[in-house]
Amino acid sequence: GGAFVLFQRLGLAGEASVGLVRALRHFKTLSGDHFLAVALYQRGIPPSSTTSVDSLVFVWNHDGWTVLADGTRAWGLGFEPYQWLPTHGAASFAHAQAGGADYLAVANFARAGASWPPPTDGLSEVFVYQRGEANPAFEQSFLRGRSGYFRSLQTLPTTGAVHVAAFTLPGDLGGTFLAFSERQAGSNHTGEESQYAGGGVSVWRHD
């Protein structure tokens, strides 16, 4: 039946090269583009680490020339860097399609800009894929050769979010949903049992 062999190692340039990868999500957009979202949870080693570290989205390049993480180009097929997304303790990505659009949701565990240990009363975020538009992040050299980008659509109040799932349901009350697993209700990241009380799941519907 065959076996798996190493195809490609995806480098993380800059500050992300010392980041903790928490999750991966592959998805295909309505336009047929294939992406791989890499959720980076933190950078550095506690107590000097931070959870405000950008996560990286790769795109599948089938044209022959692949852009590497340092901006150089090499011949070959595979994933190449596409866009950095501002995240804060990114724990999970989910892809949803609704109303003819593609959405990428990230579950952020921590608050933006927080030091260690990170308060967990943060905001998760939803991005919408703008395929035909120019990417405004021109300082990211690997974006200049590609159109389209993931634009921030909205933030969602979550507390200690550790996972997000996307799904659709039929019927009058159905539609496209995002569900966030929230680990704790308290705003402090501690080992005390009381800090984890009240965690649950929040469900959001696309209208």
N, C-alpha and C positions, 0 to 999 in steps of 0.2 A: 503493500500500500504506500510505500514511500515514507520519507521522513522530512522534517523541517531542517533547513540549512540557513545560516545567517545571510540575509539579503542586504541589509543596510544598518548602519549605526547613525542615529540622529544626534548631532552635536547641539549643545545649548551654549551659545556664545554669551560673553559678558557676565553680568551678575548671576544670570540663570545657570551658569556652569557649575555653581556651588549650591544650587537650589535642590530642595527635596521634592521629587516628583511623586505626587499622591495618586493620580489617576490619569487614564487615557480614554479618549472617545473618538472612534472613527465614525464618519457620517458622510452621506451623499446628498448634495443639494438637488433642488428641483431642476437646475440647469445641467446636472450631471457631473459637477465637480466633486472630487473626493478630498476630504480633509481629515486630519488627525490632530485633535486638540490635546495638549499636554498641560495638565493642572499642576502648578508649582505651589506647594504649601508654604514653604519658608525658605529663607536664605540665611546661612551661617549656623553657628552652634550656640544654644542657650548658655548664658543669659544675654549674649550680645546679638542674638538672631532677630529677624523680623519676619512677619508674615505678609508684609506689603511688598510682594515681588510679582512682577508681570509673568503671566503664563503665555505660552507660545502655541500658535496654530500653524501646522504644516499643511501644504497642499501637494497633492499627487501630480507630478510633472511627467507627462508622457511624450514630451516633445524632443527629448534627447539631451538637452543641456540642463543641468541641475545646478541651482544656486546653493552653495554651502552656507553654514551658519556664519562664517567670517566674511561673507560677501563675494568670495571667489566662485568661479564657475568651473564645472567639470562635466565631461561627457558621460551621460548615463541616465537611466530612468530612475525614478524614485520620488520620495518626499523631499520637499525643500521648504525653508522657512517662509511663512506668508505674512503673519501679523502678530505683534505682541498685544496682549489684552491686560489692562490693569486689574489685578486680582489681589485678594487679601486672605491668605490662608485657603487658597483654592483647593477644594476637596473632591470635586466631581463636576463633570460636564454632561449636558443632555442636549439633544438636537430634536427640534419639533418643526412641523410644517403645518401652516394654517393660513387660509386666505391668500394662497398663492405666494407665500413668503417662507423663507427659512429662518429659524430662530436658534440661537445657541445660548443656553442658560448655564451659569456657573454658580455652584454652591460655595459661598465664601464663609469660612468658619469664623473669621475674626473681623474686628473693626479696622477701618482704613487708617493707616499711619500709626498704628499702636506699637508700642515697644513690647518686650517680653516680660512677663507672660501676657499674651494678647487678650484683651476683653473680647467677649464673643457676641456683643450686641451690635452686630454689623449689618451689612446689606448685601444680599446676593444680587446678581445682575443678569439681565437678558439683553442679548445683542441680536440685531437683525442683519441679515446678509444683503448688502447692496452690491450686486454683481456688476452692474454697468457703470458705476460711479468711480471717479478717481479717488485714490486713497490719499487722505490729507497728511499722512505721517511720512513726509518726504525724507525725514532724517533717517528713516529705516531704508537703507539703500536697496535691500532685496525686494522692496515693494514697488520700486519705480517701474519695473518691467511688467507689472501685472495690474490690471484694473480690478476694481471691487474691493470691498473691505467689510468688516463686521462693525456696525455702528451701534453704540450704546442706545438702547431703547428705553429701559426703565430699570429702577432698582426696587428690590422687594425686601421688606424687613424680615430678617430671619435671625435666629439666635443659635450660634454654634452649629451651622449647617454642615453636614458631613456627606450628604448625597442628594442628588436631584435626578428625578426620572420623568420622562415625557411619555404621554399615552393619549389615545383618543377613545371616546365612548360614544355610542349611538344614542339616538332619541332626542326629545325636545330639550332635555337638560344636559345633553352630551356636548361633545366638542373636543377641543384639544386642551390638555391639562399639563401642568407642571406640578410635581409633588416634591417637597423638600423635607428631608429627614433632619430634624433639629435635635442635637444631642443634649443640650442643657438649656435651662431657662435663665440661669444666673449670668452675669456679665463678666465674671472672673474665671479664668482658666486655672482651676485648682483641682486637687484630688479629693476634696471634701464631698461627701455624698449629697449634701444639701444643694450643692451647686448644679447637680444633674437632675434635680427634681423638676418636673414640669415639661421636660422635653417631649417632642411629639412630631407630628407630620402636618405641614401646612400645604394645602392644595389650592392651586391658582388656575383659573380657566381663561382661555383666550376669548375675548369678546370683540 
